[in-house]
Amino acid sequence: MNIGSLSALNPLASSRMGFQAATDLINDGAQTIAHQSVSAASSTGSAPSATSSNDLTGALVQENQGLYLAKANVKGIEIINKTLDSLFQAVA
């Protein structure tokens, strides 16, 4: 029996992994934005290139994706919590 395959069936583990993926997306986007800010501050006053503008737009989109992914996984955890609460109340 492969224990790793069982985690895919566990809704709490799945939500936690999804939340971690969301956090990674947000962190990666923030790092890209911070890198662009440092690059812009150290430039010689020239206008930002189209590539850096696209990187910044992509990073902002990535952060929004991470935000919605995090919200979805938090909702999953809330559903698990309500389900377990109902189960415990039914048993008690």
Phi and psi in degrees as GROMACS dihedral restraints (atoms count N, CA, C in turn):
[ dihedral_restraints ]
;  ai    aj    ak    al  type     phi  dphi    fc
    3     4     5     6     1   -92.8    20    10
    4     5     6     7     1   114.6    20    10
    6     7     8     9     1   -67.9    20    10
    7     8     9    10     1   -32.9    20    10
    9    10    11    12     1   -59.9    20    10
   10    11    12    13     1   -34.7    20    10
   12    13    14    15     1   -73.1    20    10
   13    14    15    16     1   -24.4    20    10
   15    16    17    18     1   -70.3    20    10
   16    17    18    19     1   -28.1    20    10
   18    19    20    21     1   -66.1    20    10
   19    20    21    22     1   -26.2    20    10
   21    22    23    24     1   -68.8    20    10
   22    23    24    25     1   -24.6    20    10
   24    25    26    27     1   -88.1    20    10
   25    26    27    28     1   -11.4    20    10
   27    28    29    30     1   -89.5    20    10
   28    29    30    31     1   111.6    20    10
   30    31    32    33     1   -62.8    20    10
   31    32    33    34     1   -35.6    20    10
   33    34    35    36     1   -66.2    20    10
   34    35    36    37     1   -45.1    20    10
   36    37    38    39     1   -63.0    20    10
   37    38    39    40     1   -40.0    20    10
   39    40    41    42     1   -63.0    20    10
   40    41    42    43     1   -43.3    20    10
   42    43    44    45     1   -66.3    20    10
   43    44    45    46     1   -39.1    20    10
   45    46    47    48     1   -65.0    20    10
   46    47    48    49     1   -41.3    20    10
   48    49    50    51     1   -66.1    20    10
   49    50    51    52     1   -39.2    20    10
   51    52    53    54     1   -64.8    20    10
   52    53    54    55     1   -39.1    20    10
   54    55    56    57     1   -66.0    20    10
   55    56    57    58     1   -37.8    20    10
   57    58    59    60     1   -65.0    20    10
   58    59    60    61     1   -40.5    20    10
   60    61    62    63     1   -63.1    20    10
   61    62    63    64     1   -38.9    20    10
   63    64    65    66     1   -64.0    20    10
   64    65    66    67     1   -43.0    20    10
   66    67    68    69     1   -62.0    20    10
   67    68    69    70     1   -40.2    20    10
   69    70    71    72     1   -63.3    20    10
   70    71    72    73     1   -42.1    20    10
   72    73    74    75     1   -60.9    20    10
   73    74    75    76     1   -45.8    20    10
   75    76    77    78     1   -64.4    20    10
   76    77    78    79     1   -43.6    20    10
   78    79    80    81     1   -64.0    20    10
   79    80    81    82     1   -41.8    20    10
   81    82    83    84     1   -63.7    20    10
   82    83    84    85     1   -42.6    20    10
   84    85    86    87     1   -63.9    20    10
   85    86    87    88     1   -42.7    20    10
   87    88    89    90     1   -63.8    20    10
   88    89    90    91     1   -38.5    20    10
   90    91    92    93     1   -65.7    20    10
   91    92    93    94     1   -40.6    20    10
   93    94    95    96     1   -64.0    20    10
   94    95    96    97     1   -43.2    20    10
   96    97    98    99     1   -63.4    20    10
   97    98    99   100     1   -44.1    20    10
   99   100   101   102     1   -63.4    20    10
  100   101   102   103     1   -40.3    20    10
  102   103   104   105     1   -64.0    20    10
  103   104   105   106     1   -40.7    20    10
  105   106   107   108     1   -65.1    20    10
  106   107   108   109     1   -38.6    20    10
  108   109   110   111     1   -65.1    20    10
  109   110   111   112     1   -42.0    20    10
  111   112   113   114     1   -66.6    20    10
  112   113   114   115     1   -41.7    20    10
  114   115   116   117     1   -63.7    20    10
  115   116   117   118     1   -40.3    20    10
  117   118   119   120     1   -67.9    20    10
  118   119   120   121     1   -37.4    20    10
  120   121   122   123     1   -70.4    20    10
  121   122   123   124     1   -30.9    20    10
  123   124   125   126     1   -92.5    20    10
  124   125   126   127     1    -1.0    20    10
  126   127   128   129     1   -73.8    20    10
  127   128   129   130     1   171.7    20    10
  129   130   131   132     1   -90.8    20    10
  130   131   132   133     1    21.6    20    10
  132   133   134   135     1    93.0    20    10
  133   134   135   136     1     4.9    20    10
  135   136   137   138     1   -78.1    20    10
  136   137   138   139     1   159.2    20    10
  138   139   140   141     1   -66.7    20    10
  139   140   141   142     1   148.1    20    10
  141   142   143   144     1   -64.1    20    10
  142   143   144   145     1   143.9    20    10
  144   145   146   147     1   -75.9    20    10
  145   146   147   148     1   164.5    20    10
  147   148   149   150     1   -64.5    20    10
  148   149   150   151     1   -34.3    20    10
  150   151   152   153     1   -64.3    20    10
  151   152   153   154     1   -44.9    20    10
  153   154   155   156     1   -67.7    20    10
  154   155   156   157     1   -32.7    20    10
  156   157   158   159     1   -66.5    20    10
  157   158   159   160     1   -41.2    20    10
  159   160   161   162     1   -65.6    20    10
  160   161   162   163     1   -39.2    20    10
  162   163   164   165     1   -61.6    20    10
  163   164   165   166     1   -41.9    20    10
  165   166   167   168     1   -66.8    20    10
  166   167   168   169     1   -42.5    20    10
  168   169   170   171     1   -63.0    20    10
  169   170   171   172     1   -44.1    20    10
  171   172   173   174     1   -61.6    20    10
  172   173   174   175     1   -38.8    20    10
  174   175   176   177     1   -66.8    20    10
  175   176   177   178     1   -38.9    20    10
  177   178   179   180     1   -66.7    20    10
  178   179   180   181     1   -40.3    20    10
  180   181   182   183     1   -63.2    20    10
  181   182   183   184     1   -42.7    20    10
  183   184   185   186     1   -61.8    20    10
  184   185   186   187     1   -40.5    20    10
  186   187   188   189     1   -65.0    20    10
  187   188   189   190     1   -39.8    20    10
  189   190   191   192     1   -65.2    20    10
  190   191   192   193     1   -39.2    20    10
  192   193   194   195     1   -60.9    20    10
  193   194   195   196     1   -43.2    20    10
  195   196   197   198     1   -62.3    20    10
  196   197   198   199     1   -39.4    20    10
  198   199   200   201     1   -62.0    20    10
  199   200   201   202     1   -48.5    20    10
  201   202   203   204     1   -68.9    20    10
  202   203   204   205     1   -34.3    20    10
  204   205   206   207     1   -64.8    20    10
  205   206   207   208     1   -41.1    20    10
  207   208   209   210     1   -64.0    20    10
  208   209   210   211     1   -44.5    20    10
  210   211   212   213     1   -61.2    20    10
  211   212   213   214     1   -41.0    20    10
  213   214   215   216     1   -64.3    20    10
  214   215   216   217     1   -41.5    20    10
  216   217   218   219     1   -73.4    20    10
  217   218   219   220     1   -32.2    20    10
  219   220   221   222     1   -64.6    20    10
  220   221   222   223     1   -40.4    20    10
  222   223   224   225     1   -61.3    20    10
  223   224   225   226     1   -39.8    20    10
  225   226   227   228     1   -61.3    20    10
  226   227   228   229     1   -41.7    20    10
  228   229   230   231     1   -66.3    20    10
  229   230   231   232     1   -38.6    20    10
  231   232   233   234     1   -62.5    20    10
  232   233   234   235     1   -40.8    20    10
  234   235   236   237     1   -64.1    20    10
  235   236   237   238     1   -42.5    20    10
  237   238   239   240     1   -60.5    20    10
  238   239   240   241     1   -43.6    20    10
  240   241   242   243     1   -61.5    20    10
  241   242   243   244     1   -46.2    20    10
  243   244   245   246     1   -64.6    20    10
  244   245   246   247     1   -38.4    20    10
  246   247   248   249     1   -64.4    20    10
  247   248   249   250     1   -45.7    20    10
  249   250   251   252     1   -65.4    20    10
  250   251   252   253     1   -38.3    20    10
  252   253   254   255     1   -61.8    20    10
  253   254   255   256     1   -43.4    20    10
  255   256   257   258     1   -63.6    20    10
  256   257   258   259     1   -40.2    20    10
  258   259   260   261     1   -63.1    20    10
  259   260   261   262     1   -45.9    20    10
  261   262   263   264     1   -64.3    20    10
  262   263   264   265     1   -38.6    20    10
  264   265   266   267     1   -67.2    20    10
  265   266   267   268     1   -36.4    20    10
  267   268   269   270     1   -68.6    20    10
  268   269   270   271     1   -36.2    20    10
  270   271   272   273     1   -75.3    20    10
  271   272   273   274     1   -34.5    20    10
